[in-house]
Amino acid sequence: MTAITATAPVTDAASGPAPEALKKAAWRRSQLYPNIWRIGILVFVFGVWQIGTSLGVVNTFLFGSPAQVLESATRSLADGSLLTDVWATLSATLAGFAIGTALGVLSGWGLWFFPRVQAVFDPYFVVFNALPKIALGPMLVIWLGSGLTSKIVLAAFATFVIAVLNAYQGARKVDSQSVGLIRSMGASHRQVFQKLVVPTSIPWIVAAFKINIGLALVAVIGGEFVSANAGLGYKSAVSGSLFDINGVWVAIFAILILAAALYFVVAAIEKTLIKKYT
């Protein structure tokens, strides 16, 4: 009689889930419950709001209703006015962000080249950074008119100082020993800047992106409240003057969606640049 022995199947450890895959799965699970709660809170708030207006508990003249807001948004999309306003705000925000950040970065690097200039201008940067940029709105309208240009310049002012300070602080983080080593090899001041200062300051610069995109959007919206002929701030102001609360809500929700979209795009760019330069 032949004995049959059962042997456990041999498994290859390498055939199991990779550690990276397990980490991603764990991360997705950790994000699941917060996302469910976030969606649930939104559904609850809008549900209570709609039920309250349907029962007459909430005054629709003062607070509107989700159904009326959706109807107003649909009309604005159908006639193209909402897309026109979104584009006006978006284009001014992106242009102001790009111009202000670029000029700020170049100025911050320039301060690294000329430390004495930095010592002179540092108090001015601090004071200007504390100034609410919307205070410049009426003056820019007088100079540049109520069109897109004044909003772009206002957004550029709002983003300039943060970019200057971050670029300069990043440049100052260059390791002195590395500078000494590359100088001992005959490197010029410009070569030190290209090989050490720029790569070292990149993480500091991109860290300002998420701050600056928000500042640019706030500046543009504020400028549109002061004087404009298009834009989400303009839509909100006009709707408010007409006591159209649903139009105001449409503008607010459009601003929130636009802000979230800009944040995620800038965050993705930041992640890519950080990975490349660190």
C-alpha positions in Angstrom: 0.0 0.0 0.0 1.5 3.3 -1.1 1.3 6.2 1.3 0.2 9.4 -0.3 1.5 12.5 1.5 -0.1 15.8 0.8 2.3 18.7 0.5 1.3 22.3 0.9 1.6 24.2 -2.3 4.8 26.2 -2.6 4.2 29.9 -3.0 6.6 32.4 -4.3 6.9 35.4 -2.0 7.6 37.5 -5.1 4.2 36.6 -6.5 2.4 38.3 -3.7 1.3 41.9 -3.7 4.2 44.3 -3.9 4.8 46.5 -0.8 4.2 49.5 -3.0 0.8 48.1 -4.1 -0.1 47.4 -0.5 0.8 50.9 0.5 -1.4 52.3 -2.2 -4.3 50.1 -1.2 -3.9 51.1 2.4 -3.8 54.8 1.4 -7.0 54.4 -0.7 -8.8 52.7 2.3 -7.6 55.5 4.6 -9.1 58.1 2.2 -12.4 56.2 1.7 -14.1 57.1 5.0 -13.2 60.8 5.0 -14.4 61.1 1.4 -17.7 59.4 2.3 -18.1 61.8 5.2 -17.3 64.8 3.0 -19.9 63.8 0.4 -22.4 62.9 3.1 -22.1 66.3 4.8 -22.7 68.1 1.5 -25.7 66.0 0.7 -27.0 66.6 4.2 -26.5 70.4 4.0 -28.1 70.8 0.6 -30.9 68.4 1.5 -31.8 70.3 4.7 -31.6 73.6 2.7 -34.0 72.3 0.0 -36.4 70.8 2.5 -36.4 74.0 4.6 -37.3 76.1 1.6 -39.9 73.6 0.4 -41.6 73.7 3.8 -41.4 77.5 4.0 -39.0 77.5 7.0 -36.2 79.1 5.0 -36.9 82.4 3.3 -36.0 81.8 -0.4 -35.7 85.6 -1.0 -32.9 85.8 1.5 -31.3 82.4 1.1 -32.5 81.0 -2.2 -32.8 77.2 -2.7 -30.7 74.5 -4.3 -33.3 74.0 -7.0 -33.5 77.7 -7.8 -29.7 78.0 -7.8 -29.4 75.1 -10.2 -32.0 76.7 -12.4 -30.1 80.0 -12.4 -26.9 78.2 -13.2 -28.5 76.4 -16.1 -29.8 79.6 -17.6 -26.4 81.3 -17.2 -24.7 78.3 -18.9 -27.3 78.3 -21.7 -26.8 82.0 -22.6 -23.0 81.7 -22.2 -22.7 84.4 -19.6 -21.4 82.1 -16.9 -18.7 80.7 -19.1 -17.7 84.3 -20.1 -17.5 85.3 -16.4 -15.5 82.2 -15.5 -13.0 82.8 -18.4 -12.6 86.4 -17.4 -11.7 85.5 -13.9 -9.6 82.5 -14.8 -7.5 84.3 -17.5 -6.8 87.3 -15.2 -5.9 84.9 -12.3 -3.5 82.8 -14.4 -1.9 85.8 -16.0 -1.4 87.7 -12.8 -0.1 84.6 -11.0 2.4 83.9 -13.8 3.6 87.5 -14.0 3.8 88.2 -10.3 5.4 84.9 -9.5 8.0 85.2 -12.3 9.0 88.7 -11.5 9.1 87.8 -7.8 11.4 84.9 -8.3 13.7 86.9 -10.5 13.8 89.7 -7.9 14.4 87.2 -5.1 17.4 85.7 -7.0 18.6 89.3 -7.7 18.6 90.0 -4.0 20.9 87.0 -3.5 23.3 88.5 -6.1 23.2 91.9 -4.3 22.9 91.5 -0.5 23.1 95.2 0.2 20.1 95.8 -2.0 18.2 93.2 0.0 19.1 95.0 3.3 17.7 98.3 1.8 14.5 96.9 0.4 13.6 94.3 3.1 11.4 96.7 5.2 9.6 97.8 2.0 8.7 94.2 1.2 7.4 93.6 4.7 5.2 96.7 4.6 3.9 96.1 1.1 3.1 92.5 1.9 0.9 93.7 4.8 -1.0 96.0 2.6 -4.4 94.6 1.5 -3.9 94.6 -2.3 -7.6 95.3 -2.9 -6.8 98.8 -1.6 -4.9 99.3 -4.9 -8.0 98.4 -6.9 -9.5 101.9 -7.4 -6.2 103.4 -8.3 -5.5 100.7 -10.9 -8.9 101.2 -12.4 -8.2 104.9 -12.7 -4.8 104.2 -14.4 -5.7 101.1 -16.5 -9.5 101.1 -16.8 -12.0 98.5 -15.7 -11.0 95.8 -18.1 -8.8 92.8 -17.7 -5.5 94.6 -17.4 -6.2 96.2 -14.0 -7.2 92.8 -12.6 -4.0 91.1 -14.0 -1.8 93.9 -12.4 -3.7 93.6 -9.1 -3.1 89.8 -9.1 0.6 90.3 -10.0 1.0 92.7 -7.0 -0.7 90.2 -4.7 1.7 87.4 -5.7 4.9 89.3 -6.1 6.2 89.7 -2.5 5.6 86.0 -1.5 7.6 84.9 -4.6 10.4 87.3 -3.7 10.7 86.2 -0.1 10.5 82.5 -1.0 13.1 82.7 -3.8 15.5 84.7 -1.6 15.1 82.4 1.4 15.6 79.4 -0.8 18.8 80.9 -2.3 20.1 81.5 1.2 19.7 77.8 2.1 22.6 76.9 -0.2 25.2 74.9 1.8 28.3 77.1 2.4 30.6 74.0 2.1 29.2 73.2 -1.3 29.8 76.8 -2.3 33.4 76.7 -1.0 34.0 73.4 -2.9 32.7 74.6 -6.2 34.6 77.9 -5.8 37.8 76.0 -5.2 37.3 74.5 -8.6 37.3 77.9 -10.1 33.5 78.4 -10.4 32.3 82.0 -11.0 29.5 83.7 -9.1 27.2 83.0 -12.0 28.1 79.3 -12.1 27.5 79.0 -8.3 24.1 80.5 -9.0 23.3 78.1 -11.8 24.6 74.9 -10.2 23.6 75.5 -6.6 21.3 78.4 -6.0 18.6 77.6 -8.6 18.2 73.9 -7.7 18.3 74.6 -4.0 15.6 77.4 -4.2 13.2 75.5 -6.5 11.4 73.7 -3.6 11.0 77.0 -1.8 9.6 78.6 -5.0 7.1 75.9 -5.8 6.0 76.0 -2.2 4.7 79.5 -2.9 2.6 78.4 -5.8 -0.4 77.1 -3.8 -0.3 80.3 -1.8 0.0 82.6 -4.8 -2.7 81.0 -6.9 -5.1 81.6 -4.0 -3.9 85.2 -3.6 -4.2 85.8 -7.3 -7.8 84.6 -7.4 -8.8 86.7 -4.4 -7.2 89.8 -5.9 -9.0 89.3 -9.2 -12.4 88.7 -7.5 -11.8 91.8 -5.4 -10.9 93.8 -8.4 -14.0 92.7 -10.2 -16.1 93.9 -7.2 -14.4 97.3 -7.5 -15.0 97.8 -11.3 -15.4 95.3 -14.1 -17.6 94.4 -17.1 -17.2 90.6 -16.7 -16.0 88.0 -14.2 -17.4 86.0 -11.3 -16.9 88.9 -8.8 -18.7 91.1 -11.3 -21.5 88.6 -11.5 -21.8 88.4 -7.7 -21.9 92.2 -7.4 -24.5 92.7 -10.1 -26.7 89.9 -8.8 -26.5 91.4 -5.3 -27.5 94.8 -6.6 -30.5 93.2 -8.2 -31.4 91.2 -5.0 -30.9 88.0 -7.0 -29.6 85.7 -4.3 -29.6 82.7 -6.6 -27.3 84.5 -9.0 -25.0 85.3 -6.0 -24.9 81.6 -5.1 -24.1 80.7 -8.6 -21.1 83.0 -8.6 -20.0 81.7 -5.2 -20.2 78.1 -6.2 -18.4 78.8 -9.5 -15.6 80.6 -7.5 -15.3 77.6 -5.1 -15.1 75.1 -8.0 -12.5 77.3 -9.8 -10.4 77.6 -6.7 -10.4 73.9 -6.1 -9.5 73.2 -9.7 -6.6 75.7 -9.6 -5.4 74.3 -6.3 -5.2 70.7 -7.6 -3.5 71.7 -10.8 -0.9 73.8 -9.0 -0.4 71.0 -6.4 0.3 68.5 -9.2 2.8 70.9 -10.8 4.4 71.4 -7.3 4.7 67.6 -6.8 6.3 67.1 -10.2 8.9 69.9 -9.7 9.7 68.8 -6.1 10.3 65.2 -7.3 12.5 66.5 -10.0 14.7 68.8 -8.0 14.9 67.0 -4.6 
